[in-house]
Amino acid sequence: MNKQVKITSEAVLDALSKVQEPELHKDLVTLNMIRDLKIDGDRVSFTIVLTTPACPMRGKIEQNARQAVESIPGVGAVEVKMDANVPSDGRARGLLQLPIRNAIAVASGKGGVGKSTVAVNIAVVLAQYGARVGLLDADIYGPNIPTMMGVQQLPPAHDDKLAPAESYGVKIMSIGFLVKPDQPLIWRGPMLHSAIRQFLTDVAWGELDYLIVDLPPGTGDAALSLAQSLPLSGGIIVTLPQQVSLDDARRGLEMFRQLDVPLFGVVENMSYLDLPDGTRMDVFGSGGGERLARESGVPYIGAIPIDPTVRQGGDQGKPVVITHPDSPVSQALKHIAEDIAAKISVAAVQQNDNIIPITMVD
């Protein structure tokens, strides 16, 4: 009769210490990602706690961890659960007492490039993964987020604070909820600064893993007010491939640098149009976003194709990642959201030098 091999937690952790997190370039044990390790005879179970639920390498990490433990002599079955706890970027937001772990600004040098579309869909994708997400419409003069998210009013205020609207799992605040649709806002800089600050301090956001901020076009007061009020984890620049858009996008990029906001990279929107015969038409030129990123020394995050369903979804308050999740444009937006989440995780780990303690709920 063969004597059963005793499996120890030390052996399991030793095996898992050989499994690398591809983005963070450290092993799962060093990163303190292994939780709830249990051994019952020849059965081993544990939880891997990622730094973002939108981890693009989630499947690979789970597979590698499972194979590592299965290789231990005596192991008969392995159960792997996946969880996530988003770390803070380490930037102090104590002056405003905001429970926001990471804040990402989406900007462009000019209007009409689809910046708000990118912001909306990134927010929805992160929420679909299970993250706690807020979306702040900082485009005071042209607030389009309520329409694009399909909400027209705020819920009742609570405890002397505005309650954000919620749609598709995303908490939303916009000046569009507070003024009539046809009412223009003719405000000077101090009034705009006050409005943005109030959207941060007088709104019951609750705990957020990510706050996505849709900035107005250009390099004016709104970006400066935001950077002064809310330390940003980073920003992305949305551009079209055409030269005129690139010139303005470059100014937006340099604006982030002058405000000491880390740059996550460049997104090229309306990059190309797929034709029925299988060919592509470069409606606005080609390669501009990639060239801007290369010349500016920042990452090129990706290209988003032209798709009429994007416009339709925006008009109807149904983001394209909801209505057509498997379309090329939705897959591109999903990749961008995952890329940003991964960059935030890397920056947070580098800032904190380790993963912040994780509290697990039984």
MARTIGU-613734 format. One record per residue (C-alpha): residue in one letter; x, y, z; chain. Coordinates in pm, 1 decimal. Layout:
<atoms>
ATOM res       px       py       pz chain
ATOM   a        X        Y        Z     A
...
</atoms>
This chain:
<atoms>
ATOM res       px       py       pz chain
ATOM   m      0.0      0.0      0.0     A
ATOM   n    146.3    331.3   -108.1     A
ATOM   k    183.4    590.1    161.3     A
ATOM   q     14.6    918.3     68.6     A
ATOM   v    256.2   1206.4     16.4     A
ATOM   k    190.6   1487.3    264.1     A
ATOM   i    147.2   1819.8     86.5     A
ATOM   t    266.6   2123.5    281.9     A
ATOM   s    184.3   2490.8    244.9     A
ATOM   e    557.4   2556.5    214.1     A
ATOM   a    572.8   2332.8    -92.2     A
ATOM   v    273.4   2505.7   -250.2     A
ATOM   l    413.9   2853.1   -187.4     A
ATOM   d    752.3   2744.5   -319.2     A
ATOM   a    586.6   2629.4   -641.8     A
ATOM   l    388.4   2950.9   -671.9     A
ATOM   s    702.1   3157.5   -611.9     A
ATOM   k    812.7   3040.9   -957.3     A
ATOM   v    505.2   3199.9  -1121.7     A
ATOM   q    565.5   3552.4  -1244.3     A
ATOM   e    309.1   3831.5  -1277.3     A
ATOM   p    386.2   3933.8  -1638.8     A
ATOM   e    320.2   4307.4  -1596.7     A
ATOM   l    483.8   4354.0  -1255.2     A
ATOM   h    778.3   4117.6  -1323.9     A
ATOM   k    770.4   3967.2   -975.8     A
ATOM   d    639.9   3635.5   -851.9     A
ATOM   l    296.6   3589.4   -696.6     A
ATOM   v    429.5   3512.9   -349.2     A
ATOM   t    660.2   3814.4   -333.8     A
ATOM   l    369.0   4031.4   -446.4     A
ATOM   n    155.2   3888.1   -165.2     A
ATOM   m   -109.4   3776.5   -415.4     A
ATOM   i   -172.9   3429.5   -270.1     A
ATOM   r   -454.7   3414.5    -17.5     A
ATOM   d   -677.8   3155.7    151.1     A
ATOM   l   -438.9   2865.4     89.5     A
ATOM   k   -601.3   2538.8    201.6     A
ATOM   i   -485.3   2178.1    178.5     A
ATOM   d   -728.9   1891.3    221.7     A
ATOM   g   -563.4   1557.4    154.6     A
ATOM   d   -450.6   1570.5   -207.1     A
ATOM   r   -668.2   1877.4   -283.7     A
ATOM   v   -518.6   2227.3   -284.8     A
ATOM   s   -717.6   2550.1   -310.2     A
ATOM   f   -609.2   2914.1   -302.3     A
ATOM   t   -706.0   3259.9   -422.3     A
ATOM   i   -494.6   3482.6   -645.7     A
ATOM   v   -560.1   3849.6   -568.5     A
ATOM   l   -467.3   4060.8   -871.3     A
ATOM   t   -394.1   4433.8   -865.5     A
ATOM   t   -680.4   4500.9  -1108.1     A
ATOM   p   -986.4   4300.9  -1212.4     A
ATOM   a   -910.5   4418.6  -1568.3     A
ATOM   c   -577.7   4236.2  -1577.1     A
ATOM   p   -517.0   4141.9  -1943.5     A
ATOM   m   -300.8   3845.0  -1836.8     A
ATOM   r   -557.4   3704.3  -1592.4     A
ATOM   g   -601.8   3376.0  -1778.9     A
ATOM   k   -229.8   3316.9  -1821.1     A
ATOM   i   -159.7   3381.2  -1451.6     A
ATOM   e   -432.5   3136.7  -1345.5     A
ATOM   q   -308.6   2869.9  -1586.6     A
ATOM   n     55.6   2903.4  -1481.4     A
ATOM   a    -34.8   2893.2  -1110.8     A
ATOM   r   -251.4   2585.3  -1157.4     A
ATOM   q     20.8   2402.1  -1352.6     A
ATOM   a    283.7   2492.3  -1091.8     A
ATOM   v     82.3   2341.4   -806.3     A
ATOM   e    -27.0   2038.5  -1009.6     A
ATOM   s    341.6   1953.3  -1056.1     A
ATOM   i    388.1   1900.8   -678.8     A
ATOM   p    409.5   1527.3   -595.4     A
ATOM   g     90.2   1402.5   -436.6     A
ATOM   v   -139.4   1680.1   -557.9     A
ATOM   g   -457.2   1538.7   -707.6     A
ATOM   a   -676.7   1843.5   -763.0     A
ATOM   v   -622.3   2220.3   -767.9     A
ATOM   e   -889.8   2486.7   -722.6     A
ATOM   v   -788.5   2841.2   -813.9     A
ATOM   k  -1010.7   3139.4   -739.6     A
ATOM   m   -939.2   3481.2   -889.3     A
ATOM   d  -1000.2   3807.0   -704.2     A
ATOM   a   -866.4   4160.7   -725.6     A
ATOM   n   -780.1   4451.0   -500.1     A
ATOM   v   -682.3   4771.0   -680.1     A
ATOM   p   -394.7   4948.3   -501.8     A
ATOM   s   -373.0   5324.7   -472.9     A
ATOM   d   -122.8   5507.0   -689.0     A
ATOM   g     24.8   5654.6   -370.0     A
ATOM   r    -60.3   6014.3   -458.4     A
ATOM   a   -186.7   6206.7   -158.7     A
ATOM   r   -549.4   6311.6   -188.9     A
ATOM   g   -589.3   6382.8    180.5     A
ATOM   l   -650.2   6755.7    132.1     A
ATOM   l   -983.6   6672.1    -28.9     A
ATOM   q  -1036.6   6357.7    182.1     A
ATOM   l  -1136.4   6160.0   -124.5     A
ATOM   p  -1153.6   5779.1   -110.6     A
ATOM   i  -1034.9   5759.5   -472.1     A
ATOM   r   -749.1   5520.3   -534.0     A
ATOM   n   -664.2   5622.5   -890.6     A
ATOM   a   -771.8   5911.4  -1114.3     A
ATOM   i   -726.3   5908.9  -1492.4     A
ATOM   a   -778.4   6210.8  -1718.4     A
ATOM   v   -884.9   6166.1  -2080.7     A
ATOM   a   -789.8   6467.2  -2291.8     A
ATOM   s   -751.5   6591.5  -2646.2     A
ATOM   g   -613.5   6903.9  -2800.4     A
ATOM   k   -930.0   6970.7  -3000.4     A
ATOM   g  -1295.6   6876.4  -3006.0     A
ATOM   g  -1461.3   6620.1  -3226.5     A
ATOM   v  -1204.9   6342.2  -3187.9     A
ATOM   g  -1418.9   6111.6  -2973.3     A
ATOM   k  -1257.5   6183.3  -2638.6     A
ATOM   s  -1583.7   6149.5  -2444.7     A
ATOM   t  -1662.6   5824.8  -2626.6     A
ATOM   v  -1329.9   5681.3  -2516.9     A
ATOM   a  -1381.3   5799.1  -2157.6     A
ATOM   v  -1732.1   5651.4  -2137.7     A
ATOM   n  -1638.1   5313.9  -2278.1     A
ATOM   i  -1320.9   5281.7  -2068.4     A
ATOM   a  -1528.4   5348.0  -1756.3     A
ATOM   v  -1791.4   5091.2  -1855.5     A
ATOM   v  -1530.7   4825.1  -1938.8     A
ATOM   l  -1358.6   4866.2  -1601.0     A
ATOM   a  -1695.2   4842.7  -1425.6     A
ATOM   q  -1779.7   4527.5  -1623.6     A
ATOM   y  -1466.6   4368.9  -1482.4     A
ATOM   g  -1591.7   4441.2  -1131.9     A
ATOM   a  -1399.4   4757.7  -1044.8     A
ATOM   r  -1561.0   5046.1   -856.9     A
ATOM   v  -1563.0   5322.2  -1116.9     A
ATOM   g  -1662.2   5689.0  -1126.4     A
ATOM   l  -1693.1   5909.6  -1436.1     A
ATOM   l  -1654.6   6285.1  -1392.1     A
ATOM   d  -1765.3   6505.3  -1680.3     A
ATOM   a  -1528.7   6800.4  -1644.9     A
ATOM   d  -1632.8   6943.1  -1981.9     A
ATOM   i  -1832.9   7221.7  -1820.5     A
ATOM   y  -1913.0   7401.8  -2146.6     A
ATOM   g  -2014.1   7091.3  -2342.9     A
ATOM   p  -2134.9   6818.5  -2105.0     A
ATOM   n  -2222.9   6513.4  -2315.5     A
ATOM   i  -2170.4   6233.3  -2063.9     A
ATOM   p  -2533.6   6219.3  -1938.4     A
ATOM   t  -2661.8   6164.6  -2292.6     A
ATOM   m  -2394.2   5908.2  -2375.4     A
ATOM   m  -2460.4   5712.8  -2055.5     A
ATOM   g  -2839.4   5729.3  -2087.2     A
ATOM   v  -2913.8   5920.9  -1765.4     A
ATOM   q  -3076.6   6262.1  -1737.5     A
ATOM   q  -3102.6   6339.7  -1367.1     A
ATOM   l  -2940.2   6282.1  -1031.9     A
ATOM   p  -3095.2   6081.3   -749.7     A
ATOM   p  -3196.3   6269.9   -432.3     A
ATOM   a  -2912.8   6423.1   -230.5     A
ATOM   h  -2798.4   6238.9     79.7     A
ATOM   d  -2628.3   6373.1    393.7     A
ATOM   d  -2576.0   6720.5    244.9     A
ATOM   k  -2391.9   6574.4    -53.4     A
ATOM   l  -2498.9   6523.6   -412.9     A
ATOM   a  -2556.3   6160.8   -499.3     A
ATOM   p  -2398.9   6068.4   -834.0     A
ATOM   a  -2612.2   5915.1  -1104.7     A
ATOM   e  -2534.3   5554.7  -1191.2     A
ATOM   s  -2547.1   5371.4  -1522.4     A
ATOM   y  -2389.4   5043.2  -1635.8     A
ATOM   g  -2225.0   5013.3  -1294.3     A
ATOM   v  -2051.6   5353.3  -1324.1     A
ATOM   k  -2111.3   5649.1  -1090.1     A
ATOM   i  -2149.6   5971.7  -1289.5     A
ATOM   m  -2137.6   6345.4  -1220.5     A
ATOM   s  -2182.2   6622.4  -1477.0     A
ATOM   i  -2291.6   6985.1  -1488.8     A
ATOM   g  -2540.1   6857.1  -1745.7     A
ATOM   f  -2751.7   6724.2  -1459.4     A
ATOM   l  -2776.3   7069.2  -1300.5     A
ATOM   v  -2862.2   7301.7  -1590.6     A
ATOM   k  -3125.6   7303.5  -1863.1     A
ATOM   p  -3020.0   7131.6  -2187.0     A
ATOM   d  -3017.3   7457.1  -2385.1     A
ATOM   q  -2861.9   7674.1  -2114.1     A
ATOM   p  -2512.9   7801.3  -2198.9     A
ATOM   l  -2258.8   7840.2  -1920.3     A
ATOM   i  -2072.0   8166.0  -1966.4     A
ATOM   w  -1825.0   8130.1  -1684.5     A
ATOM   r  -1485.7   8273.3  -1609.4     A
ATOM   g  -1201.1   8060.7  -1477.4     A
ATOM   p  -1269.7   8097.1  -1101.1     A
ATOM   m  -1629.2   7974.6  -1142.8     A
ATOM   l  -1513.4   7675.4  -1343.8     A
ATOM   h  -1248.1   7593.6  -1084.8     A
ATOM   s  -1509.0   7610.3   -809.1     A
ATOM   a  -1745.3   7380.8  -1001.3     A
ATOM   i  -1480.0   7112.9  -1059.7     A
ATOM   r  -1370.8   7125.4   -697.8     A
ATOM   q  -1731.6   7088.5   -581.7     A
ATOM   f  -1779.3   6790.6   -812.0     A
ATOM   l  -1496.7   6626.8   -620.3     A
ATOM   t  -1578.6   6729.6   -263.4     A
ATOM   d  -1957.4   6770.4   -258.9     A
ATOM   v  -2045.5   6444.0   -432.7     A
ATOM   a  -2087.0   6117.8   -240.6     A
ATOM   w  -1860.1   5913.3   -467.7     A
ATOM   g  -1789.5   5645.9   -208.0     A
ATOM   e  -1486.3   5420.3   -246.8     A
ATOM   l  -1358.4   5421.1   -604.6     A
ATOM   d  -1087.7   5210.9   -763.1     A
ATOM   y  -1082.1   5438.5  -1068.3     A
ATOM   l  -1217.9   5785.7  -1138.3     A
ATOM   i  -1222.3   5857.1  -1512.2     A
ATOM   v  -1224.8   6231.0  -1586.5     A
ATOM   d  -1344.7   6355.6  -1925.3     A
ATOM   l  -1162.4   6684.9  -1977.9     A
ATOM   p  -1284.2   6952.7  -2220.2     A
ATOM   p  -1092.0   7001.9  -2544.7     A
ATOM   g   -785.1   7222.9  -2537.9     A
ATOM   t   -546.0   7324.3  -2264.9     A
ATOM   g   -753.8   7572.2  -2066.2     A
ATOM   d   -869.9   7628.4  -1710.6     A
ATOM   a  -1042.1   7293.4  -1655.1     A
ATOM   a   -725.2   7085.9  -1682.0     A
ATOM   l   -535.2   7324.1  -1457.1     A
ATOM   s   -815.5   7325.6  -1199.3     A
ATOM   l   -835.4   6949.0  -1200.0     A
ATOM   a   -460.2   6901.7  -1162.8     A
ATOM   q   -457.3   7148.1   -872.1     A
ATOM   s   -754.3   6985.7   -697.8     A
ATOM   l   -696.1   6615.8   -763.2     A
ATOM   p   -352.3   6458.1   -807.6     A
ATOM   l   -389.0   6244.7  -1119.2     A
ATOM   s   -255.5   5893.3  -1162.5     A
ATOM   g   -204.6   5972.0  -1528.9     A
ATOM   g   -358.3   6095.4  -1849.7     A
ATOM   i   -424.0   5970.3  -2198.9     A
ATOM   i   -440.1   6173.9  -2517.8     A
ATOM   v   -702.5   6096.1  -2781.9     A
ATOM   t   -630.3   6206.2  -3137.8     A
ATOM   l   -730.0   6142.6  -3498.6     A
ATOM   p   -464.5   6035.7  -3750.6     A
ATOM   q   -482.0   6365.6  -3940.6     A
ATOM   q   -211.8   6630.6  -3900.6     A
ATOM   v   -438.0   6908.0  -3770.2     A
ATOM   s   -557.2   6684.4  -3488.3     A
ATOM   l   -200.9   6573.1  -3413.9     A
ATOM   d    -79.5   6932.4  -3378.1     A
ATOM   d   -345.3   6999.7  -3115.9     A
ATOM   a   -297.4   6664.1  -2944.8     A
ATOM   r     71.4   6743.1  -2904.2     A
ATOM   r    -25.2   7056.2  -2711.4     A
ATOM   g   -250.5   6849.8  -2485.9     A
ATOM   l     32.8   6606.0  -2428.4     A
ATOM   e    272.2   6882.9  -2332.9     A
ATOM   m      3.3   7027.8  -2104.8     A
ATOM   f      8.8   6707.6  -1900.0     A
ATOM   r    386.4   6726.7  -1879.3     A
ATOM   q    381.6   7086.3  -1756.7     A
ATOM   l    122.0   6992.5  -1495.0     A
ATOM   d    342.8   6699.1  -1385.3     A
ATOM   v     79.6   6442.1  -1479.9     A
ATOM   p    220.4   6102.6  -1586.7     A
ATOM   l    134.7   6008.6  -1945.5     A
ATOM   f    -15.7   5665.6  -2002.0     A
ATOM   g     -5.0   5711.7  -2376.8     A
ATOM   v   -179.0   5806.9  -2700.5     A
ATOM   v   -501.1   5660.4  -2840.4     A
ATOM   e   -578.9   5702.3  -3210.3     A
ATOM   n   -955.2   5720.8  -3265.8     A
ATOM   m  -1134.7   5681.9  -3601.4     A
ATOM   s   -816.9   5519.7  -3722.4     A
ATOM   y   -959.8   5340.9  -4024.8     A
ATOM   l  -1282.3   5216.8  -4183.8     A
ATOM   d  -1328.5   4850.2  -4269.6     A
ATOM   l  -1504.0   4817.6  -4607.1     A
ATOM   p  -1738.1   4533.5  -4711.1     A
ATOM   d  -1479.8   4395.8  -4955.9     A
ATOM   g  -1229.3   4342.4  -4672.7     A
ATOM   t  -1010.5   4643.4  -4746.4     A
ATOM   r   -953.9   4942.5  -4520.2     A
ATOM   m  -1001.6   5308.8  -4594.8     A
ATOM   d   -786.4   5562.6  -4410.4     A
ATOM   v  -1049.1   5835.0  -4388.9     A
ATOM   f   -835.6   6068.1  -4176.1     A
ATOM   g   -490.8   5953.3  -4285.7     A
ATOM   s   -285.6   5682.5  -4119.2     A
ATOM   g    -17.4   5633.3  -3858.1     A
ATOM   g    -49.2   5976.6  -3700.7     A
ATOM   g   -119.9   5863.8  -3344.8     A
ATOM   e    163.9   5613.8  -3348.3     A
ATOM   r    399.0   5877.4  -3486.8     A
ATOM   l    296.1   6128.4  -3218.6     A
ATOM   a    359.9   5872.0  -2945.9     A
ATOM   r    699.8   5779.9  -3087.8     A
ATOM   e    813.3   6140.1  -3130.6     A
ATOM   s    690.3   6231.8  -2781.5     A
ATOM   g    844.5   5930.4  -2613.7     A
ATOM   v    517.4   5794.1  -2471.0     A
ATOM   p    339.2   5460.6  -2526.1     A
ATOM   y    103.7   5409.2  -2817.2     A
ATOM   i   -195.9   5238.3  -2659.2     A
ATOM   g   -391.7   5148.1  -2970.8     A
ATOM   a   -616.1   5235.3  -3262.8     A
ATOM   i   -996.8   5245.1  -3262.6     A
ATOM   p  -1167.2   5186.1  -3598.8     A
ATOM   i  -1459.2   5387.8  -3734.6     A
ATOM   d  -1791.9   5218.5  -3665.5     A
ATOM   p  -2141.3   5372.0  -3701.9     A
ATOM   t  -2256.8   5179.0  -3395.7     A
ATOM   v  -2034.3   5401.2  -3180.6     A
ATOM   r  -2226.3   5711.9  -3283.8     A
ATOM   q  -2558.5   5532.8  -3251.2     A
ATOM   g  -2474.2   5412.0  -2903.3     A
ATOM   g  -2363.7   5757.5  -2793.7     A
ATOM   d  -2686.1   5916.2  -2915.2     A
ATOM   q  -2901.0   5648.0  -2754.1     A
ATOM   g  -2717.3   5633.0  -2421.5     A
ATOM   k  -2594.0   5279.7  -2488.8     A
ATOM   p  -2211.3   5255.1  -2506.6     A
ATOM   v  -2083.8   5034.5  -2786.9     A
ATOM   v  -1908.1   4798.1  -2543.4     A
ATOM   i  -2256.4   4717.7  -2411.3     A
ATOM   t  -2446.3   4690.4  -2741.2     A
ATOM   h  -2175.4   4527.8  -2957.1     A
ATOM   p  -1921.5   4377.9  -2714.7     A
ATOM   d  -1757.1   4152.0  -2975.1     A
ATOM   s  -1711.9   4415.0  -3246.3     A
ATOM   p  -1360.0   4528.7  -3345.9     A
ATOM   v  -1420.6   4874.2  -3198.0     A
ATOM   s  -1533.5   4727.9  -2863.7     A
ATOM   q  -1235.4   4494.0  -2855.0     A
ATOM   a  -1005.5   4792.1  -2918.9     A
ATOM   l  -1167.2   4987.5  -2634.8     A
ATOM   k  -1142.4   4686.1  -2405.0     A
ATOM   h   -771.1   4656.6  -2483.8     A
ATOM   i   -721.0   5027.1  -2404.2     A
ATOM   a   -899.1   4991.2  -2068.8     A
ATOM   e   -689.2   4685.3  -1981.1     A
ATOM   d   -369.9   4862.9  -2085.2     A
ATOM   i   -445.9   5162.2  -1864.5     A
ATOM   a   -537.8   4939.3  -1569.4     A
ATOM   a   -210.8   4748.2  -1611.0     A
ATOM   k     -7.7   5071.2  -1625.8     A
ATOM   i   -177.2   5196.9  -1309.7     A
ATOM   s    -95.4   4870.5  -1130.7     A
ATOM   v    269.6   4889.9  -1233.7     A
ATOM   a    293.5   5255.2  -1126.2     A
ATOM   a    124.7   5180.1   -793.5     A
ATOM   v    360.5   4893.7   -715.1     A
ATOM   q    662.3   5103.4   -809.2     A
ATOM   q    534.6   5393.5   -600.6     A
ATOM   n    459.7   5183.8   -294.6     A
ATOM   d    746.2   4938.8   -350.0     A
ATOM   n    503.8   4659.5   -265.9     A
ATOM   i    139.1   4573.8   -274.8     A
ATOM   i    -65.7   4745.1     -7.4     A
ATOM   p   -216.8   4505.1    249.1     A
ATOM   i   -530.2   4333.3    124.3     A
ATOM   t   -826.2   4270.0    349.1     A
ATOM   m  -1012.5   3960.0    242.3     A
ATOM   v  -1374.5   3898.0    330.0     A
ATOM   d  -1469.3   3542.1    417.2     A
</atoms>
